């Protein structure tokens, strides 16, 4: 597809904004359709009583990929960001805190738990690693029974709300550490801190949080806000959206909605309606003062899986003297349920406000990637491309979304 072609992008989240900037720079005529009245998608933030509220999660920037880092800093000024140290901990059911990643900090555990973990690791050395077929088996066999029961299994069940045995190993690539027993023991002997590891630091805007990133990427892009796209149809070799003609469409929305948008096109997308997902109730709270950035909570005494201490990310995120965070729950809770749950959670969270977002976590099983690949194969001959967390059904963070946009753009104008 040559330069100068007209391309419609559905959705002004990080994926849509990134691909829009990349294609605009290559000489394409780009129009972005966004149903909300500001950009950002899942990285959107707002102010509540002068507290910055990450409406979903706590989005920061870092990347192992030099090309992604270089592109990011071509778009944004590094002086507008702070380089923060990631300090994450696991809050165990007994109230003890262990630095993350938990397997590197066994020496911080209660004595009985530490002894049990060591026995598990010795058993792994004796028996070796079996061939795993799913996420559940991987967690049990890689880390042993005690870490599996105390942290990995309950934490991940809270997030994914499904049997971990249904999650394929292909999902793990690049998402979880896969240390050997030797590496775990060496890390504990050396007492390696997370801040000495890759991704131990991250960049975060001095003002505005991830909304600042979205607003910056939106500058200079033709974005039609408050413009929801419900259908598009063929007109010869082109696509029509709201009466305008386009040579191609990059869809960054929820792929489950796409069949209805294409109902008169003759294109079929088998099984996309079976793709599973979860929503998030994100609760903005005042919390006890702490030095942490993320607090992971496997305890089954409450439903929340993590506290994201966004107030610690930048001084501008909270008024002076106030410590704030978002407490995250998978699925929808009423305010009454939230208030009851907050009483069970460490660091004494005090409710400020909350929001439920229906689509935040795409859930994969053994069929997911085949369904998406089949959808792409059906769509791309007609110049419709899928990009983004819920278009490709991948758990993309900010940098992964940018990398996926780069990969898609590299295929244009060949």
C-alpha positions as CSV (number, residue, x, y, z in Angstrom):
1,X,0.0,0.0,0.0
2,X,1.6,3.2,-1.2
3,X,2.1,6.5,0.6
4,X,-0.6,9.1,0.4
5,X,-3.3,6.5,0.9
6,X,-6.1,7.3,3.3
7,X,-6.2,5.1,6.4
8,X,-8.9,5.0,9.2
9,X,-7.8,4.0,12.7
10,X,-10.5,3.0,15.1
11,X,-9.5,3.9,18.6
12,X,-7.2,6.5,20.1
13,X,-5.6,4.3,22.8
14,X,-1.8,3.9,22.8
15,X,-2.0,1.4,19.9
16,X,-4.1,3.7,17.7
17,X,-2.1,6.8,18.6
18,X,1.3,5.1,18.0
19,X,0.4,3.7,14.6
20,X,-1.2,7.0,13.6
21,X,2.0,8.9,14.3
22,X,4.1,6.3,12.6
23,X,1.9,6.2,9.4
24,X,1.6,10.0,9.3
25,X,5.4,10.3,9.3
26,X,5.5,7.9,6.4
27,X,3.2,10.1,4.4
28,X,-0.1,8.4,4.8
29,X,-3.3,10.4,5.3
30,X,-4.6,9.2,8.7
31,X,-7.9,9.8,10.5
32,X,-8.5,8.4,13.9
33,X,-12.0,7.7,15.2
34,X,-12.4,7.9,19.0
35,X,-15.8,7.4,20.8
36,X,-14.6,9.2,23.9
37,X,-13.8,12.9,24.2
38,X,-10.1,12.5,24.9
39,X,-7.4,10.0,24.0
40,X,-5.8,7.3,26.0
41,X,-8.0,4.2,26.2
42,X,-6.9,2.0,29.0
43,X,-4.1,4.5,30.0
44,X,-6.6,7.4,30.6
45,X,-6.3,9.4,33.8
46,X,-8.4,12.1,35.4
47,X,-8.1,14.3,38.5
48,X,-10.3,13.6,41.6
49,X,-10.0,16.2,44.3
50,X,-6.5,17.1,43.0
51,X,-5.4,13.4,43.1
52,X,-4.4,11.9,39.8
53,X,-6.5,8.8,39.2
54,X,-5.3,6.1,36.8
55,X,-8.7,4.8,35.7
56,X,-7.3,1.4,34.9
57,X,-4.0,0.2,36.2
58,X,-0.9,2.3,36.6
59,X,0.8,2.8,33.3
60,X,4.5,3.6,33.0
61,X,7.1,3.4,30.3
62,X,10.1,1.1,29.9
63,X,11.2,-1.3,27.2
64,X,13.8,-3.9,26.5
65,X,13.5,-3.0,22.8
66,X,15.9,-0.2,21.8
67,X,13.8,0.7,18.8
68,X,10.7,1.2,21.0
69,X,12.8,3.4,23.4
70,X,14.2,5.4,20.6
71,X,10.8,6.0,19.0
72,X,9.3,7.0,22.3
73,X,11.9,9.6,22.9
74,X,11.6,11.0,19.4
75,X,7.9,11.7,20.3
76,X,8.3,13.0,23.8
77,X,10.8,15.1,25.8
78,X,12.7,13.2,28.4
79,X,12.8,16.4,30.6
80,X,9.1,15.9,31.1
81,X,9.7,12.6,32.8
82,X,11.2,11.3,36.0
83,X,13.2,8.1,36.2
84,X,11.7,6.2,39.0
85,X,12.9,3.1,40.8
86,X,10.5,0.2,40.8
87,X,10.1,-1.1,44.3
88,X,7.5,-3.9,44.4
89,X,6.6,-6.3,47.2
90,X,4.4,-9.3,47.8
91,X,2.1,-9.0,50.8
92,X,1.6,-12.5,52.1
93,X,-1.5,-13.7,53.9
94,X,0.3,-13.6,57.3
95,X,1.1,-9.9,56.8
96,X,4.8,-10.4,56.0
97,X,6.3,-8.5,53.1
98,X,8.7,-10.0,50.6
99,X,10.4,-8.1,47.9
100,X,9.5,-8.9,44.3
101,X,10.3,-11.1,42.6
102,X,9.5,-13.4,45.5
103,X,11.7,-16.2,44.4
104,X,14.8,-14.0,44.7
105,X,14.0,-13.0,48.3
106,X,13.4,-16.2,50.1
107,X,15.6,-14.9,52.9
108,X,12.9,-12.4,53.8
109,X,10.2,-15.1,54.3
110,X,9.0,-16.5,57.6
111,X,11.4,-19.3,58.6
112,X,8.9,-22.2,58.2
113,X,7.9,-21.0,54.7
114,X,11.5,-20.5,53.6
115,X,12.4,-24.0,54.8
116,X,9.5,-25.5,52.9
117,X,10.5,-23.6,49.7
118,X,14.1,-24.9,50.0
119,X,12.8,-28.4,50.3
120,X,10.7,-27.9,47.1
121,X,13.7,-26.5,45.2
122,X,15.9,-29.5,46.2
123,X,13.1,-31.8,45.0
124,X,13.1,-30.0,41.7
125,X,16.8,-30.5,41.4
126,X,16.4,-34.2,42.1
127,X,13.5,-34.9,39.8
128,X,14.2,-32.3,37.1
129,X,11.7,-30.1,35.2
130,X,8.9,-32.0,33.5
131,X,7.4,-31.0,30.2
132,X,4.6,-28.6,31.1
133,X,1.5,-28.2,29.0
134,X,-0.1,-25.2,30.7
135,X,0.3,-22.2,33.0
136,X,-0.7,-24.1,36.1
137,X,1.8,-26.9,35.6
138,X,4.5,-24.4,34.8
139,X,4.0,-22.5,38.1
140,X,4.0,-25.7,40.2
141,X,7.0,-27.3,38.5
142,X,9.1,-24.2,38.1
143,X,8.8,-22.8,41.6
144,X,7.6,-25.7,43.8
145,X,4.6,-26.5,45.9
146,X,5.0,-23.8,48.6
147,X,5.6,-20.8,46.3
148,X,2.8,-22.1,44.1
149,X,0.3,-22.3,47.0
150,X,1.4,-19.2,48.9
151,X,1.8,-16.8,45.9
152,X,1.7,-17.8,42.3
153,X,-1.6,-19.8,42.1
154,X,-3.8,-17.6,44.3
155,X,-2.5,-14.4,42.8
156,X,-3.0,-15.4,39.2
157,X,-6.4,-17.0,40.0
158,X,-7.5,-13.6,41.3
159,X,-6.5,-11.9,38.1
160,X,-7.6,-14.4,35.5
161,X,-10.7,-15.8,37.3
162,X,-10.3,-19.1,35.5
163,X,-8.5,-22.4,35.8
164,X,-4.8,-21.8,35.2
165,X,-4.6,-25.1,33.5
166,X,-6.6,-23.6,30.7
167,X,-4.0,-20.9,30.0
168,X,-1.5,-22.1,27.4
169,X,2.3,-21.9,27.8
170,X,2.5,-19.7,24.7
171,X,1.0,-16.9,26.7
172,X,4.0,-16.8,29.0
173,X,6.6,-15.6,26.5
174,X,8.1,-12.4,27.7
175,X,5.6,-12.1,30.6
176,X,7.0,-14.1,33.5
177,X,10.5,-15.0,34.7
178,X,11.6,-18.5,34.1
179,X,14.5,-18.9,36.6
180,X,16.3,-22.2,37.2
181,X,16.9,-23.4,40.7
182,X,20.5,-22.4,40.4
183,X,19.5,-18.9,39.4
184,X,17.0,-18.7,42.4
185,X,19.7,-19.8,44.9
186,X,22.3,-17.6,43.4
187,X,20.0,-14.5,43.6
188,X,19.3,-15.3,47.3
189,X,23.0,-15.8,48.1
190,X,23.9,-12.6,46.3
191,X,20.7,-10.9,47.6
192,X,20.1,-9.3,44.2
193,X,17.6,-6.4,44.5
194,X,15.0,-5.8,41.8
195,X,16.5,-2.4,41.2
196,X,19.6,-4.1,39.9
197,X,17.6,-6.0,37.3
198,X,16.2,-5.2,33.8
199,X,13.0,-3.1,34.1
200,X,14.0,-2.1,37.7
201,X,13.4,1.5,36.7
202,X,10.7,3.2,34.6
203,X,10.0,6.6,33.2
204,X,6.9,8.5,34.4
205,X,5.6,12.0,33.5
206,X,6.3,14.7,36.0
207,X,2.7,15.9,35.5
208,X,-0.4,14.1,34.3
209,X,0.6,10.5,34.4
210,X,0.0,8.3,31.4
211,X,-2.7,10.8,30.2
212,X,0.3,13.1,29.4
213,X,1.7,10.4,27.2
214,X,-1.6,10.0,25.4
215,X,-2.2,13.7,25.0
216,X,1.4,14.2,23.7
217,X,1.0,11.4,21.1
218,X,-2.3,12.8,20.0
219,X,-0.8,16.2,19.1
220,X,-0.7,16.8,15.3
221,X,-2.9,13.8,14.6
222,X,-6.3,14.1,12.9
223,X,-8.6,12.6,15.6
224,X,-12.4,12.8,15.5
225,X,-13.5,12.7,19.2
226,X,-16.9,11.7,20.3
227,X,-17.2,9.7,17.1
228,X,-18.2,6.1,17.6
229,X,-17.9,3.8,14.6
230,X,-20.7,1.2,14.5
231,X,-20.2,-0.1,10.9
232,X,-18.1,0.2,7.8
233,X,-18.9,-1.1,4.4
234,X,-17.3,-1.7,1.0
235,X,-17.4,0.8,-1.9
236,X,-15.4,-0.8,-4.7
237,X,-11.9,-1.3,-3.4
238,X,-12.4,1.2,-0.6
239,X,-14.1,1.3,2.8
240,X,-16.7,3.8,3.9
241,X,-16.9,5.1,7.4
242,X,-19.4,7.8,8.3
243,X,-19.6,8.8,4.6
244,X,-15.8,9.1,4.1
245,X,-13.7,6.8,1.9
246,X,-10.6,5.0,3.1
247,X,-8.1,2.6,1.5
248,X,-7.5,0.7,4.7
249,X,-8.7,0.4,8.2
250,X,-6.6,-0.4,11.3
251,X,-9.0,-1.6,14.0
252,X,-7.8,-1.0,17.6
253,X,-11.1,-1.8,19.3
254,X,-12.5,-5.0,20.7
255,X,-12.4,-7.7,18.0
256,X,-15.6,-9.3,19.4
257,X,-17.5,-6.3,18.1
258,X,-16.1,-6.4,14.6
259,X,-18.5,-9.0,13.1
260,X,-21.5,-6.6,13.7
261,X,-19.6,-3.8,12.1
262,X,-18.9,-5.9,9.0
263,X,-22.3,-7.5,8.9
264,X,-22.9,-6.5,5.2
265,X,-19.4,-7.2,4.0
266,X,-19.4,-10.9,3.4
267,X,-16.4,-11.3,5.7
268,X,-16.7,-13.9,8.4
269,X,-14.7,-14.1,11.6
270,X,-15.4,-17.5,13.2
271,X,-15.3,-17.9,16.9
272,X,-14.3,-14.3,17.8
273,X,-17.4,-14.1,19.9
274,X,-16.0,-16.9,22.1
275,X,-13.0,-14.9,23.2
276,X,-13.0,-14.4,27.0
277,X,-12.1,-11.3,29.0
278,X,-12.5,-9.7,32.4
279,X,-13.1,-6.2,33.6
280,X,-11.5,-4.2,36.4
281,X,-12.8,-2.3,39.3
282,X,-10.2,0.3,40.1
283,X,-10.5,2.0,43.5
284,X,-8.7,5.3,44.2
285,X,-7.7,5.4,47.8
286,X,-5.7,7.2,50.4
287,X,-3.3,4.7,51.9
288,X,-0.7,4.5,54.7
289,X,2.6,6.0,53.8
290,X,4.9,3.5,52.1
291,X,7.9,3.4,49.7
292,X,6.4,1.0,47.2
293,X,5.3,1.2,43.6
294,X,3.4,-2.1,43.4
295,X,2.1,-4.3,46.2
296,X,1.0,-7.8,45.0
297,X,-1.6,-9.5,47.2
298,X,-2.2,-13.3,46.9
299,X,-4.2,-13.5,50.1
300,X,-7.6,-15.2,49.7
301,X,-8.9,-13.1,52.7
302,X,-9.9,-10.5,50.2
303,X,-10.6,-10.1,46.4
304,X,-8.0,-7.5,45.4
305,X,-4.9,-8.7,43.7
306,X,-2.7,-5.6,43.9
307,X,-2.3,-2.1,45.1
308,X,-0.7,0.3,42.6
309,X,0.9,3.1,44.6
310,X,0.5,5.7,41.8
311,X,0.9,8.5,44.4
312,X,4.5,7.5,44.8
313,X,5.2,7.7,41.0
314,X,5.4,11.5,40.9
315,X,5.0,14.3,43.5
316,X,2.3,16.0,41.4
317,X,0.0,12.9,41.7
318,X,-1.2,13.8,45.2
319,X,-1.6,16.9,47.4
320,X,1.2,17.4,49.9
321,X,1.0,15.1,52.8
322,X,-1.4,12.7,51.1
323,X,-0.4,9.1,50.1
324,X,-2.6,7.7,47.3
325,X,-3.0,4.4,45.3
326,X,-5.4,2.4,43.3
327,X,-6.6,-0.9,44.7
328,X,-7.5,-3.2,41.8
329,X,-10.2,-5.9,41.7
330,X,-11.0,-8.2,38.8
331,X,-14.7,-7.9,37.8
332,X,-17.4,-5.5,39.0
333,X,-18.0,-4.7,42.7
334,X,-20.6,-2.4,44.2
335,X,-19.5,0.5,46.4
336,X,-20.8,-1.4,49.5
337,X,-18.7,-4.5,48.5
338,X,-15.7,-2.3,47.9
339,X,-15.9,-0.6,51.3
340,X,-16.2,-4.0,53.0
341,X,-13.3,-5.4,51.1
342,X,-11.0,-2.4,51.9
343,X,-11.2,-3.2,55.6
344,X,-9.5,-6.5,54.9
345,X,-6.6,-5.1,52.8
346,X,-3.2,-4.0,54.1
347,X,-2.0,-0.4,54.2
348,X,-5.4,0.8,55.4
349,X,-6.9,2.0,52.1
350,X,-9.5,4.8,52.5
351,X,-12.0,5.1,49.7
352,X,-12.0,8.2,47.4
353,X,-13.8,7.0,44.2
354,X,-13.9,4.0,41.9
355,X,-14.6,3.0,38.3
356,X,-15.5,-0.3,36.6
357,X,-14.1,-0.9,33.2
358,X,-15.6,-3.9,31.5
359,X,-12.8,-4.9,29.2
360,X,-9.3,-4.8,30.7
361,X,-7.9,-8.3,30.8
362,X,-8.0,-10.5,27.7
363,X,-8.0,-14.2,28.7
364,X,-6.2,-16.7,26.5
365,X,-6.8,-20.4,26.2
366,X,-5.4,-22.9,23.7
367,X,-7.6,-21.6,20.9
368,X,-7.2,-17.9,21.3
369,X,-4.2,-17.2,19.0
370,X,-5.6,-19.5,16.3
371,X,-8.8,-17.5,16.3
372,X,-7.0,-14.2,16.0
373,X,-4.7,-15.5,13.3
374,X,-7.7,-16.8,11.3
375,X,-9.4,-13.4,11.8
376,X,-6.3,-11.6,10.5
377,X,-6.1,-13.9,7.5
378,X,-9.8,-13.1,6.7
379,X,-9.4,-9.4,7.1
380,X,-6.0,-8.4,5.7
381,X,-6.8,-9.3,2.0
382,X,-9.5,-6.6,2.4
383,X,-7.0,-4.1,4.0
384,X,-8.4,-4.4,7.5
385,X,-5.7,-4.8,10.2
386,X,-6.0,-5.7,13.9
387,X,-3.8,-3.9,16.4
388,X,-3.9,-3.6,20.2
389,X,-4.7,-5.4,23.4
390,X,-8.4,-6.3,22.5
391,X,-8.0,-6.4,18.8
392,X,-5.2,-9.0,18.9
393,X,-6.3,-10.4,22.3
394,X,-2.8,-10.0,23.8
395,X,-2.0,-8.5,27.2
396,X,0.0,-5.6,25.9
397,X,1.6,-3.0,28.1
398,X,2.4,0.4,26.7
399,X,5.7,-0.5,25.2
400,X,4.4,-3.8,23.8
401,X,1.6,-1.9,22.1
402,X,4.1,0.5,20.5
403,X,6.2,-2.5,19.3
404,X,3.2,-4.1,17.8
405,X,2.4,-0.8,16.0
406,X,6.0,-0.8,14.6
407,X,5.7,-4.3,13.3
408,X,2.4,-3.5,11.5
409,X,3.8,-0.3,10.0
410,X,6.8,-2.2,8.7
411,X,4.5,-4.2,6.5
412,X,3.1,-1.1,4.8
413,X,4.6,0.3,1.5
414,X,6.6,-2.8,0.8
